[in-house]
Amino acid sequence: MRKLIATCLSASLIASTLITGCGSTSSAGSASTASAAEATTKTQTQDTTDTPAAESTASTDTTNTEKTVIEYWHCNADTQGGTTVEELVSKFNAENDHIEVVAKYNPDMYKGLMQNLQAEATTGNTPAVVQIGWAFLEYFSNNFTYTTPQEAIDLYDPESATFLTDNFLPNVLDLAVNNNGEQVGIPYSVSNPVLYINEDLLTEAGVTDLDIDTWEEVKAASELVRDNTGKYGLYIQEPSDFWAQQAYMESNGAQLLTANGDGTFSATFASEEGIEALQTYADMVADGSALHITWEEGCQAFVDGNCAMLYTTIARRAYVQENCQFNVSTVKSPTWGDKERKIAAGGCFLAITAQEPEQIAAAWEFEKYLYSVESMAAWTIGTGYVPPRKDVADAENGLKSFLAENALMTPAIEQMDSVTKWTSFPGDAGLIAEQTLLDARDQILGGQSSAKDALESAQEQINALLSP
């Protein structure tokens, strides 16, 4: 286990990141109804005196079974994998008599979890396993104590020494490698954005070609939907991160963050291409052909048939498939004309933040279970995430039959060669930088500022934070 930087951050940083949280509850208490301090090794008494099982194993003392109880912090709401989390945890607990996993949901997605983790770390307590969004890779690795997966394997499961290289492609593992070249965790939820299409509504609006390839075609179709049906054409997801907007802007040739070659980085999103992309969407919102509402509201508008196209993660596949009462299909993330498609890997990696040896060992055992072929298949079926493990899609006990029956997944799998890293602002100010960019987005889409003014101002503020 390695301590990279003391987890006690400055009080001003903690205060600023908590204050800038979105409307959802994002205090440490929202992640858990009990403190992570409760997730320590404990003895649980099992009274088996009167059971047939006890009679058949009379020579074995089963009165007291010592269990290591660990917390698993995740960001999966019921509409995005929460049910599958509970199913996997329940199955693991049923199969293990020495470990008990307690799953804790964190609202406000990965930013909310990071804020909760930060608050918990100041008390000296942490969960054992956490989901870390790609945007917070650098911030997490710079500011929290963690055990790398290979360290955990070498210490507690040496028979699996080559687990990582045996089961994951190098480019996939690289998603969880920080700027210092360290494998911070293991990719878990890997997604990319696709365009969900209400074929019935587009046809009603007069759109004749449903194989929509470019953002220019999306805009034209959205205007037809507005003019001919009175409904909305497009919603691009707006959670508490900039993931969808990164794909939208970088596919137009923008770059959110640029390495300077001397170990420093500069925010560069306020380029002509970045400004053009966000202003185009803001204009669509202003003229009534697109929506600027919360993520949940946007997804609901789509499944209710009030919005023709939904640009969001493939991880919403199960939710869309189960709730839409119309013909729905997916296409690859649109491009800008003939420019190269660039889509950041969404989702998260799993990191071990347990502090005590028995907790670290239990955390790795739980992680290894989550990365089994069977668990990975269940995770993909329940969420729509693309499996990071390389042998899941073709395994008979994996996803082979599922993928054959679920065509909505096909575009996400076919565009994996266009996946890039989710921009993670480096340094202690990573959370503030991310929030600054989100504030600019909301000002632009809310009509309070032009894309040029808001992005240039945000870029200047972030570069001041990034200055050595």
DORO-765405 format. One line per 10 residues: number of its first residue (from 1); their letters; for each residue y, x, z of C-alpha. Coordinates in steps of 0.02 Angstrom, whole numbers. Example, Ala and Ser with C-alpha at 12.3 -4.5 7.8 and 13.67 -1.06 7.14 Angstrom:
! DORO-765405
1> as> -225,615,390 ~ -53,684,357 $
***
This chain:
! DORO-765405
1> mrkliatcls> 0,0,0 ~ 170,67,-47 ~ 340,26,22 ~ 463,48,-121 ~ 626,0,-39 ~ 659,-76,130 ~ 642,-264,123 ~ 791,-291,236 ~ 926,-317,105 ~ 1109,-327,140 $
11> asliastlit> 1167,-488,220 ~ 1295,-515,84 ~ 1164,-509,-54 ~ 1051,-631,36 ~ 1193,-751,65 ~ 1254,-744,-114 ~ 1083,-775,-190 ~ 1048,-921,-75 ~ 1217,-1000,-105 ~ 1198,-991,-294 $
21> gcgstssags> 1034,-1088,-294 ~ 1026,-1248,-398 ~ 1021,-1422,-325 ~ 838,-1417,-273 ~ 796,-1363,-96 ~ 767,-1176,-101 ~ 765,-1119,79 ~ 619,-1028,156 ~ 563,-1190,236 ~ 538,-1273,68 $
31> astasaaeat> 400,-1153,26 ~ 298,-1194,177 ~ 282,-1317,317 ~ 228,-1173,425 ~ 287,-993,430 ~ 190,-861,336 ~ 167,-782,505 ~ 35,-913,537 ~ -69,-847,394 ~ -151,-709,495 $
41> tktqtqdttd> -331,-673,538 ~ -394,-804,657 ~ -557,-866,730 ~ -611,-1041,686 ~ -749,-1121,791 ~ -878,-1218,693 ~ -987,-1331,800 ~ -1152,-1335,708 ~ -1266,-1368,857 ~ -1323,-1540,802 $
51> tpaaestast> -1334,-1511,615 ~ -1495,-1488,516 ~ -1424,-1326,447 ~ -1406,-1258,622 ~ -1587,-1302,661 ~ -1651,-1214,506 ~ -1556,-1053,549 ~ -1584,-1051,735 ~ -1601,-863,741 ~ -1426,-839,666 $
61> dttntektvi> -1271,-857,775 ~ -1152,-967,673 ~ -1054,-1037,817 ~ -901,-931,778 ~ -849,-884,603 ~ -699,-770,586 ~ -590,-814,439 ~ -444,-720,364 ~ -313,-851,322 ~ -191,-805,184 $
71> eywhcnadtq> -47,-895,101 ~ -31,-911,-87 ~ 145,-952,-145 ~ 161,-1037,-314 ~ 289,-1133,-418 ~ 175,-1263,-496 ~ 237,-1441,-476 ~ 113,-1581,-504 ~ 174,-1598,-683 ~ 144,-1414,-719 $
81> ggttveelvs> -19,-1359,-642 ~ 1,-1406,-460 ~ -157,-1510,-461 ~ -255,-1366,-538 ~ -189,-1247,-404 ~ -258,-1361,-270 ~ -425,-1378,-361 ~ -446,-1190,-380 ~ -397,-1156,-200 ~ -514,-1291,-135 $
91> kfnaendhie> -658,-1221,-237 ~ -626,-1045,-174 ~ -617,-1103,7 ~ -778,-1201,-12 ~ -869,-1050,-80 ~ -805,-927,52 ~ -842,-930,237 ~ -733,-778,280 ~ -570,-818,189 ~ -460,-973,189 $
101> vvakynpdmy> -318,-988,64 ~ -169,-1100,100 ~ -69,-1144,-56 ~ 119,-1166,-34 ~ 225,-1244,-170 ~ 401,-1174,-199 ~ 528,-1289,-284 ~ 661,-1223,-404 ~ 534,-1120,-500 ~ 525,-931,-487 $
111> kglmqnlqae> 705,-908,-429 ~ 672,-1025,-285 ~ 514,-931,-238 ~ 607,-766,-244 ~ 744,-830,-131 ~ 614,-898,-9 ~ 520,-734,-13 ~ 680,-640,21 ~ 721,-749,169 ~ 544,-732,238 $
121> attgntpavv> 546,-543,218 ~ 698,-528,330 ~ 594,-603,472 ~ 455,-476,445 ~ 335,-606,376 ~ 266,-625,200 ~ 132,-725,110 ~ -18,-630,43 ~ -14,-675,-142 ~ 139,-732,-238 $
131> qigwafleyf> 182,-785,-413 ~ 326,-680,-481 ~ 417,-741,-636 ~ 439,-613,-772 ~ 628,-618,-755 ~ 612,-549,-577 ~ 492,-405,-612 ~ 623,-270,-581 ~ 706,-358,-436 ~ 541,-387,-348 $
141> snnftyttpq> 476,-210,-374 ~ 640,-136,-314 ~ 659,-239,-157 ~ 491,-292,-85 ~ 337,-212,-12 ~ 182,-239,-115 ~ 11,-166,-153 ~ -25,-131,-336 ~ -184,-211,-404 ~ -267,-44,-437 $
151> eaidlydpes> -230,14,-260 ~ -310,-144,-191 ~ -462,-120,-303 ~ -482,63,-256 ~ -470,24,-70 ~ -572,-135,-57 ~ -673,-158,-216 ~ -712,15,-289 ~ -860,-56,-387 ~ -729,-144,-495 $
161> atfltdnflp> -629,14,-530 ~ -607,-29,-715 ~ -573,-215,-690 ~ -400,-208,-767 ~ -442,-109,-923 ~ -606,-202,-948 ~ -528,-375,-948 ~ -349,-362,-1012 ~ -270,-299,-1172 ~ -145,-156,-1146 $
171> nvldlavnnn> 4,-255,-1212 ~ -36,-398,-1093 ~ -49,-283,-942 ~ 115,-206,-995 ~ 205,-370,-961 ~ 188,-332,-774 ~ 238,-148,-787 ~ 412,-110,-720 ~ 541,12,-787 ~ 461,152,-684 $
181> geqvgipysv> 294,128,-771 ~ 208,49,-620 ~ 82,-93,-637 ~ 164,-208,-510 ~ 40,-351,-529 ~ -75,-436,-653 ~ -16,-562,-785 ~ -74,-735,-735 ~ 24,-877,-812 ~ 66,-825,-990 $
191> snpvlyined> 157,-949,-1097 ~ 274,-959,-1243 ~ 389,-1097,-1304 ~ 336,-1219,-1438 ~ 422,-1368,-1517 ~ 339,-1533,-1469 ~ 366,-1666,-1602 ~ 366,-1855,-1590 ~ 300,-1886,-1764 ~ 329,-2075,-1756 $
201> llteagvtdl> 513,-2060,-1707 ~ 551,-1926,-1837 ~ 467,-2029,-1971 ~ 568,-2182,-1918 ~ 726,-2077,-1930 ~ 685,-2028,-2109 ~ 622,-1851,-2083 ~ 495,-1826,-2221 ~ 432,-1650,-2180 ~ 366,-1636,-2002 $
211> didtweevka> 319,-1453,-2022 ~ 485,-1395,-1950 ~ 505,-1206,-1961 ~ 688,-1163,-1926 ~ 826,-1209,-1805 ~ 928,-1264,-1955 ~ 793,-1393,-1994 ~ 788,-1445,-1810 ~ 976,-1477,-1814 ~ 965,-1579,-1974 $
221> aselvrdntg> 820,-1683,-1907 ~ 912,-1713,-1743 ~ 1062,-1782,-1835 ~ 951,-1903,-1931 ~ 872,-1963,-1769 ~ 1044,-1992,-1693 ~ 1114,-2082,-1845 ~ 961,-2188,-1890 ~ 884,-2230,-1722 ~ 1021,-2208,-1592 $
231> kyglyiqeps> 909,-2090,-1496 ~ 918,-1903,-1465 ~ 846,-1771,-1579 ~ 819,-1621,-1466 ~ 803,-1560,-1288 ~ 789,-1375,-1246 ~ 724,-1343,-1070 ~ 852,-1300,-936 ~ 765,-1252,-774 ~ 835,-1122,-655 $
241> dfwaqqayme> 802,-981,-777 ~ 862,-926,-949 ~ 691,-913,-1031 ~ 707,-1042,-1169 ~ 884,-987,-1210 ~ 825,-806,-1225 ~ 703,-856,-1363 ~ 835,-963,-1447 ~ 965,-823,-1446 ~ 854,-672,-1478 $
251> sngaqlltan> 770,-756,-1626 ~ 945,-759,-1701 ~ 959,-571,-1679 ~ 1042,-561,-1507 ~ 979,-449,-1368 ~ 1008,-496,-1187 ~ 987,-323,-1111 ~ 996,-152,-1193 ~ 933,15,-1127 ~ 1068,149,-1139 $
261> gdgtfsatfa> 946,295,-1149 ~ 1000,374,-985 ~ 903,260,-869 ~ 1041,130,-862 ~ 1054,-40,-944 ~ 1192,-150,-1013 ~ 1201,-338,-1040 ~ 1231,-368,-1225 ~ 1202,-555,-1247 ~ 1384,-594,-1293 $
271> seegiealqt> 1355,-535,-1470 ~ 1401,-633,-1625 ~ 1220,-691,-1640 ~ 1205,-743,-1458 ~ 1369,-838,-1463 ~ 1322,-926,-1624 ~ 1156,-986,-1554 ~ 1222,-1061,-1392 ~ 1376,-1136,-1475 ~ 1265,-1222,-1603 $
281> yadmvadgsa> 1167,-1308,-1467 ~ 1324,-1350,-1369 ~ 1395,-1434,-1524 ~ 1235,-1537,-1541 ~ 1253,-1593,-1361 ~ 1434,-1639,-1391 ~ 1396,-1743,-1546 ~ 1253,-1837,-1464 ~ 1108,-1763,-1562 ~ 1043,-1659,-1416 $
291> lhitweegcq> 1026,-1678,-1228 ~ 1097,-1577,-1083 ~ 1001,-1639,-930 ~ 876,-1571,-805 ~ 707,-1507,-862 ~ 613,-1652,-782 ~ 732,-1778,-859 ~ 718,-1695,-1030 ~ 528,-1698,-1028 ~ 531,-1879,-971 $
301> afvdgncaml> 650,-1925,-1111 ~ 526,-1852,-1235 ~ 370,-1937,-1167 ~ 467,-2102,-1154 ~ 505,-2091,-1340 ~ 693,-2069,-1319 ~ 702,-1891,-1386 ~ 615,-1835,-1545 ~ 588,-1649,-1510 ~ 557,-1554,-1349 $
311> yttiarrayv> 573,-1365,-1345 ~ 481,-1305,-1193 ~ 334,-1205,-1130 ~ 158,-1234,-1194 ~ 117,-1250,-1009 ~ 182,-1428,-1023 ~ 44,-1468,-1147 ~ -65,-1563,-1024 ~ 81,-1667,-961 ~ 139,-1710,-1137 $
321> qencqfnvst> -36,-1747,-1198 ~ -77,-1861,-1054 ~ 87,-1960,-1054 ~ 142,-1982,-1234 ~ 102,-2151,-1311 ~ 143,-2093,-1488 ~ 80,-1966,-1614 ~ 130,-1795,-1548 ~ 108,-1624,-1624 ~ 172,-1448,-1594 $
331> vksptwgdke> 242,-1314,-1709 ~ 283,-1132,-1678 ~ 449,-1086,-1600 ~ 575,-1108,-1741 ~ 661,-959,-1820 ~ 840,-939,-1879 ~ 819,-935,-2067 ~ 711,-787,-2113 ~ 748,-688,-1954 ~ 606,-624,-1847 $
341> rkiaaggcfl> 538,-742,-1714 ~ 559,-670,-1538 ~ 493,-767,-1389 ~ 485,-702,-1212 ~ 322,-720,-1119 ~ 344,-858,-993 ~ 252,-887,-832 ~ 216,-758,-701 ~ 110,-618,-635 ~ 21,-615,-468 $
351> aitaqepeqi> 75,-486,-340 ~ -3,-441,-173 ~ 127,-446,-35 ~ 4,-448,110 ~ 42,-317,243 ~ -116,-294,346 ~ -278,-217,277 ~ -385,-373,302 ~ -250,-478,220 ~ -239,-361,71 $
361> aaawefekyl> -428,-362,51 ~ -431,-552,58 ~ -286,-563,-64 ~ -378,-457,-191 ~ -538,-559,-172 ~ -440,-717,-205 ~ -351,-640,-354 ~ -516,-580,-427 ~ -581,-758,-415 ~ -426,-826,-503 $
371> ysvesmaawt> -453,-703,-646 ~ -636,-749,-674 ~ -678,-826,-843 ~ -715,-994,-764 ~ -553,-999,-661 ~ -449,-939,-807 ~ -523,-1077,-916 ~ -485,-1208,-783 ~ -307,-1142,-768 ~ -278,-1153,-955 $
381> igtgyvpprk> -355,-1327,-969 ~ -252,-1389,-822 ~ -86,-1313,-876 ~ -85,-1256,-1057 ~ -47,-1075,-1015 ~ -120,-950,-1136 ~ -257,-853,-1044 ~ -208,-670,-1013 ~ -389,-614,-997 ~ -454,-564,-1167 $
391> dvadaenglk> -628,-643,-1165 ~ -587,-819,-1105 ~ -550,-905,-1271 ~ -718,-865,-1350 ~ -830,-881,-1197 ~ -953,-1026,-1191 ~ -907,-1052,-1008 ~ -724,-1027,-1054 ~ -612,-1115,-1180 ~ -709,-1115,-1342 $
401> sflaenalmt> -742,-1302,-1351 ~ -577,-1347,-1268 ~ -471,-1256,-1396 ~ -569,-1337,-1537 ~ -521,-1508,-1468 ~ -339,-1474,-1419 ~ -237,-1433,-1572 ~ -73,-1433,-1474 ~ -123,-1260,-1409 ~ -143,-1183,-1582 $
411> paieqmdsvt> 39,-1135,-1619 ~ 57,-1051,-1449 ~ -97,-944,-1480 ~ -48,-904,-1659 ~ 126,-841,-1610 ~ 69,-723,-1472 ~ 111,-577,-1587 ~ 295,-628,-1571 ~ 294,-621,-1381 ~ 413,-500,-1296 $
421> kwtsfpgdag> 457,-463,-1116 ~ 562,-588,-1022 ~ 727,-502,-984 ~ 729,-440,-805 ~ 897,-377,-744 ~ 870,-215,-647 ~ 933,-165,-477 ~ 969,-256,-315 ~ 1087,-375,-404 ~ 954,-450,-517 $
431> liaeqtllda> 963,-623,-441 ~ 1152,-627,-452 ~ 1148,-570,-633 ~ 1023,-706,-677 ~ 1128,-839,-592 ~ 1286,-779,-678 ~ 1202,-805,-846 ~ 1140,-978,-794 ~ 1314,-1028,-739 ~ 1381,-976,-909 $
441> rdqilggqss> 1247,-1079,-996 ~ 1290,-1234,-896 ~ 1477,-1213,-929 ~ 1442,-1200,-1115 ~ 1324,-1348,-1128 ~ 1432,-1451,-1010 ~ 1581,-1427,-1124 ~ 1687,-1335,-995 ~ 1694,-1175,-1096 ~ 1660,-1108,-1269 $
451> akdalesaqe> 1506,-999,-1292 ~ 1617,-852,-1334 ~ 1724,-862,-1177 ~ 1582,-900,-1056 ~ 1461,-769,-1124 ~ 1592,-632,-1134 ~ 1647,-667,-955 ~ 1467,-670,-892 ~ 1425,-510,-984 ~ 1574,-422,-906 $
461> qinallsp> 1525,-479,-731 ~ 1343,-427,-752 ~ 1387,-257,-822 ~ 1497,-227,-671 ~ 1344,-263,-563 ~ 1236,-146,-668 ~ 1359,-2,-663 ~ 1290,148,-566 $
***
